[in-house]
């Protein structure tokens, strides 16, 4: 459950938010990742008033309330400050009317002030809440940036995921997360990052836990990266019909986003690091409109037609 206290802790400094009243209501739940201005709700139009959103009061709302007497101000604010309301924020360092302050204290609704202009405050809140409430999943694997491509390396335990990631680091690529990768869906793409407790650490069997940032320098790590490809490492199976042409791109669905998927068989003698680099480079070529396998197939068909 995401609460007003969580919101205040995470965003308070960035938005310079100060708590004015309703301290006892910090445990209120934020269930809708949006904020909106009180606007017409102050004049009694409450039919479409979203009671579960954070309410922003700007200069227009403040001036409107100033034009009313104390009794009317209370009557205007009472139907807006409902039990479901998470919090109220005043923009532009506006001072809260006494009636607003008193009602927030009585009903235990957190009341904040911010120096930011109203629209900038709403925009910042919308961006932050959309990020916080974005659909996410946690995956087992290693996320590495290879030639600018975010590669999620997956596979069964002991198949060599961390060792492959370490080999990529040796070649100058960047680690995002090892073992535990959290993935969030953004607008049309996926973004991966590590959980805070294990960020930039790797577990290598026979060695133990290593801090990549300390060993290789901060230049070898990244906080987050778009997830562009999933590569599953699998112990070589002589019976399995592995793809040898790559004409048809295989896809995998993660959080309702389709991304390329590669099954990479590994065995002694195969340079997994080199193969992962090749997959990343080939992906970049495909994004630029060049598909090696399809070009080879087209040339082969032309040669066959000429011979026939």
C-alpha positions in Angstrom: 0.0 0.0 0.0 1.4 3.4 -1.0 0.7 6.1 1.6 0.9 9.9 1.8 3.8 9.3 4.2 5.7 7.4 1.5 4.9 10.2 -1.0 6.1 12.9 1.4 9.3 11.0 2.2 10.2 10.4 -1.5 9.1 13.7 -3.0 9.1 16.2 -0.1 12.6 17.6 -0.8 12.3 17.7 -4.5 9.1 19.7 -4.5 10.0 21.6 -1.4 6.8 20.4 0.2 6.1 21.4 3.8 3.4 19.8 6.0 1.0 22.4 7.4 -1.8 20.4 9.0 -3.3 16.9 9.2 -0.1 15.2 10.5 -2.3 12.3 11.8 -3.5 11.5 8.3 -0.1 10.6 6.8 -1.1 7.0 6.8 -3.8 7.7 4.2 -3.6 5.6 1.1 -2.9 7.0 -2.4 -4.6 4.6 -4.8 -4.9 6.8 -7.9 -1.6 8.0 -9.6 -3.0 11.5 -10.5 -3.4 14.9 -9.0 -5.9 17.6 -10.1 -6.9 21.1 -9.3 -10.0 21.7 -7.2 -11.4 24.1 -9.9 -15.1 23.9 -10.4 -15.5 21.7 -7.4 -15.3 24.9 -5.3 -18.4 26.2 -7.0 -20.3 23.1 -6.1 -19.8 21.0 -9.3 -18.9 17.7 -7.6 -20.5 15.2 -10.1 -17.1 14.5 -11.7 -14.9 15.4 -8.8 -12.3 12.6 -8.3 -12.3 12.1 -4.6 -9.3 9.7 -4.5 -6.8 12.0 -6.2 -4.5 14.5 -4.5 -6.1 18.0 -4.8 -4.0 21.0 -5.8 -5.1 24.5 -4.9 -3.5 27.3 -7.0 -3.8 31.0 -7.1 -7.2 31.0 -8.9 -8.7 28.7 -6.2 -7.1 30.8 -3.4 -8.5 34.1 -4.8 -12.0 32.5 -5.2 -12.0 31.4 -1.5 -10.7 34.8 -0.4 -13.8 36.4 -2.0 -16.1 34.4 0.3 -16.8 34.9 4.0 -15.7 32.4 6.6 -19.0 30.5 6.8 -19.2 30.1 3.0 -15.6 29.0 2.8 -16.3 26.2 5.2 -19.4 25.2 3.3 -17.4 25.1 0.1 -14.6 23.1 1.5 -16.5 20.5 3.5 -17.8 18.4 0.5 -14.4 18.4 -1.1 -12.4 17.2 2.0 -13.9 13.7 1.9 -12.6 10.6 3.8 -11.2 9.2 0.6 -9.1 12.3 -0.2 -5.4 11.5 0.2 -4.0 15.0 0.6 -4.3 18.7 -0.3 -1.3 20.8 -1.7 -1.2 24.5 -1.9 1.0 25.8 -4.8 3.0 29.1 -5.0 3.6 29.3 -1.2 0.0 30.2 -0.8 -1.2 30.4 2.8 -4.1 28.1 3.7 -7.4 29.8 4.7 -8.1 29.2 8.4 -11.2 27.1 7.4 -9.0 24.8 5.2 -6.5 24.4 8.0 -9.1 23.6 10.6 -11.0 21.1 8.4 -7.7 19.3 7.5 -6.9 19.1 11.2 -10.4 17.9 12.1 -10.6 15.3 9.4 -6.9 14.3 9.5 -6.2 15.1 5.9 -2.6 16.1 5.2 -2.2 19.7 4.0 1.0 20.7 2.3 2.5 23.9 0.8 4.9 24.1 -2.1 6.7 27.1 -3.7 6.3 25.6 -7.2 3.9 27.2 -9.7 0.6 25.3 -10.0 1.0 23.7 -13.4 4.6 22.7 -12.7 3.6 21.1 -9.5 0.8 19.1 -11.2 3.2 18.0 -13.9 5.8 16.9 -11.4 3.3 15.0 -9.4 1.8 13.3 -12.4 5.2 12.2 -13.6 6.3 10.9 -10.2 3.0 9.1 -9.5 2.9 7.5 -13.0 6.4 6.2 -12.4 5.6 4.9 -8.9 2.4 3.2 -10.0 3.8 1.8 -13.3 3.3 -2.0 -13.7 6.4 -3.9 -12.6 7.8 -7.4 -12.2 11.0 -8.8 -10.8 13.0 -11.2 -12.9 16.0 -13.5 -12.1 18.9 -12.7 -14.3 21.5 -10.1 -15.2 20.8 -6.9 -17.0 23.8 -5.5 -18.9 24.1 -2.6 -21.4 26.0 -3.9 -24.4 26.8 -1.4 -27.1 23.8 0.7 -25.9 21.4 -2.2 -25.9 19.8 -3.4 -22.7 20.3 -7.2 -22.6 18.6 -9.3 -19.9 20.5 -12.5 -19.5 18.4 -15.3 -18.1 18.8 -19.1 -17.6 18.8 -21.8 -15.0 20.9 -21.7 -11.9 24.7 -22.3 -12.6 24.3 -21.9 -16.3 26.8 -18.9 -16.2 24.7 -15.7 -16.2 26.8 -13.8 -13.8 30.0 -15.0 -15.4 28.8 -13.8 -18.8 27.9 -10.4 -17.3 31.3 -10.2 -15.7 32.9 -11.0 -19.0 31.0 -8.2 -20.7 32.2 -5.8 -18.0 35.8 -6.8 -18.8 35.1 -5.7 -22.4 33.9 -2.3 -21.3 30.1 -2.8 -21.1 27.9 -1.7 -18.2 26.2 -3.6 -15.4 22.7 -2.5 -14.4 21.8 -5.3 -12.1 22.8 -8.9 -11.3 20.6 -11.7 -9.9 17.5 -9.6 -9.2 16.3 -7.3 -12.0 13.2 -5.1 -11.4 11.4 -4.2 -14.7 8.8 -1.4 -15.1 6.6 -0.6 -18.0 7.0 2.9 -19.4 5.2 4.5 -22.3 5.7 1.7 -24.9 9.0 0.3 -23.6 10.4 -1.5 -20.5 13.0 -0.2 -18.1 15.1 -2.3 -15.8 17.0 -1.5 -12.7 18.4 -3.2 -9.5 16.9 -3.2 -6.1 18.7 -0.8 -3.7 20.2 -3.4 -1.4 22.0 -5.4 -4.1 22.6 -2.6 -6.7 26.0 -2.9 -8.4 26.9 -6.1 -6.6 27.4 -9.5 -8.2 27.6 -13.1 -6.7 30.2 -15.2 -8.4 30.4 -18.9 -7.3 33.8 -19.6 -5.8 34.5 -15.9 -5.2 31.5 -14.6 -3.4 29.9 -11.1 -3.4 31.8 -8.4 -5.3 31.1 -4.7 -5.7 31.4 -3.9 -9.4 31.5 -0.2 -8.9 34.5 -0.5 -6.6 36.3 -3.1 -8.7 35.9 -1.6 -12.1 34.9 2.0 -11.4 31.7 3.9 -11.5 31.9 4.2 -15.3 31.1 0.4 -15.5 27.7 0.6 -13.9 24.3 2.2 -14.7 21.3 2.9 -12.5 18.8 1.9 -15.1 18.5 0.9 -18.7 15.7 0.2 -21.3 15.2 -3.5 -21.7 15.7 -4.3 -25.4 16.5 -8.0 -25.6 16.0 -11.1 -23.5 18.7 -13.8 -24.0 18.1 -17.2 -22.2 21.3 -19.2 -21.7 20.7 -23.0 -21.9 23.0 -26.0 -21.6 23.6 -27.3 -25.1 21.2 -30.1 -26.0 22.1 -32.1 -29.1 18.5 -33.1 -29.6 17.1 -29.6 -29.6 16.5 -28.0 -33.0 18.3 -24.6 -32.4 17.6 -21.8 -34.9 20.5 -21.6 -37.4 19.2 -18.9 -39.7 17.4 -16.3 -37.6 15.0 -15.3 -40.4 12.0 -15.2 -38.0 12.4 -12.9 -35.0 11.2 -14.6 -31.8 9.5 -12.4 -29.3 8.6 -12.6 -25.6 5.9 -10.7 -23.8 6.9 -8.9 -20.7 4.3 -6.6 -19.0 2.3 -6.5 -22.3 5.4 -5.3 -24.2 6.8 -7.5 -27.0 10.6 -7.6 -27.1 13.1 -9.8 -29.0 14.0 -13.2 -27.5 17.1 -15.3 -28.1 17.7 -18.9 -26.9 21.5 -19.2 -26.7 22.9 -22.7 -26.1 26.2 -22.8 -24.2 28.8 -25.5 -23.8 32.6 -25.6 -23.2 34.4 -23.8 -26.0 31.7 -21.4 -26.9 32.6 -17.8 -26.3 29.3 -16.7 -24.7 30.5 -13.1 -24.2 31.3 -12.7 -27.9 28.0 -14.2 -28.8 26.1 -11.8 -26.5 28.0 -8.9 -28.1 27.0 -10.2 -31.6 23.4 -10.4 -30.6 23.4 -6.8 -29.3 25.1 -5.5 -32.5 22.7 -7.5 -34.7 19.8 -6.0 -32.8 21.1 -2.5 -33.5 21.4 -3.3 -37.2 17.8 -4.5 -37.2 16.6 -1.3 -35.6 18.4 0.5 -38.4 16.5 -1.5 -41.0 19.2 -4.1 -41.9 18.3 -7.8 -41.3 21.3 -10.1 -42.2 19.3 -13.3 -42.2 16.5 -11.9 -44.4 19.1 -10.4 -46.8 20.9 -13.8 -47.0 17.5 -15.6 -47.7 16.6 -13.1 -50.4 20.0 -13.5 -52.1 19.7 -17.3 -51.9 16.2 -17.2 -53.5 17.5 -15.0 -56.3 20.4 -17.4 -56.9 18.0 -20.3 -57.1 15.7 -18.5 -59.5 18.6 -17.7 -61.8 19.7 -21.4 -61.8 16.2 -22.5 -62.6 
